[in-house]
Structures are given as C-alpha cells and as structure tokens.
Amino acid sequence: MPKHTDKLGAAMGRSPRSAGKGFASSFAEKPVVETVRLAIDLDKDFHRRLKIAAAEHGISQRDLVLNAIQKTYPELRDK
C-alpha cells in the first residue's frame, strides 16, 4: 500500500472543522466576496500530493495554492 494512503483518505473526507454541519451552514459562515473562477489542469499525481499537503496543513487545496502564490508574489496580496 502507498505510504500516504491514510493522509489521502483524510484529504478526501470531510474536515473536522465542518463535521456535523451541513453544506448550507458551513457555506453561510464564509464572508460574501465577489470572486472569479479559475480552472487549472493538474497532473493526477500532483493533484494527489496537493490534497495530501493541504490535509497535513489543515487547510483547503484552494487556500494552500493561494497562500503559495501570495508568498511568491507579495505584490498580489490584498491591500
């Protein structure tokens, strides 16, 4: 078995933060911000590693990617 099977399972499951909450209640907690969707095609193995890394840090894949971009390009941070 791959060594990260347990982490991948955790990454694919619900996070402990949202345990016991429905989609509507967890969605309602987030502030309403105007957004634009960006699609990025990822290699399957990279996507798996991204899910594992996000789970290890206790954050979403989206937040992990945004944090990395903002750290690399500080001028893109909100002012």
Summary of the structure (lengths in Angstrom):
residues: 79
radius of gyration: 14.7
end to end distance: 46.1
largest distance: 46.1
contacts: 122
relative contact order: 0.13
helix: 58%
strand: 0%
